[in-house]
């Protein structure tokens, strides 16, 4: 039986510091990107314990916005 809920793919942005995560959250929300702050998934290594989850279809926009705002990210991954 199939779920009626649409399946979505997500990405996650990892950070070196909590302050970078907070700056990224503020930047992305200001530009209307749907994000959620989550604990960093175990399968990804990170210096910071929090990450931002976003819809994978927004990956290029997320990269561009964070780069433009000069927010230092650790890495960006598609979630399994």
Rosetta blueprint (number, residue, H / E / L):
1 X L
2 X L
3 X L
4 X L
5 X L
6 X L
7 X L
8 X L
9 X L
10 X E
11 X E
12 X E
13 X E
14 X E
15 X L
16 X L
17 X L
18 X H
19 X H
20 X H
21 X H
22 X H
23 X H
24 X H
25 X H
26 X H
27 X H
28 X H
29 X H
30 X H
31 X L
32 X L
33 X L
34 X L
35 X E
36 X E
37 X E
38 X E
39 X E
40 X L
41 X L
42 X L
43 X L
44 X L
45 X L
46 X L
47 X L
48 X L
49 X L
50 X E
51 X E
52 X E
53 X E
54 X E
55 X E
56 X H
57 X H
58 X H
59 X H
60 X H
61 X H
62 X H
63 X H
64 X H
65 X H
66 X H
67 X H
68 X H
69 X L
70 X L
71 X L
72 X L
73 X L
74 X L
75 X E
76 X E
77 X E
78 X E
79 X L
80 X L
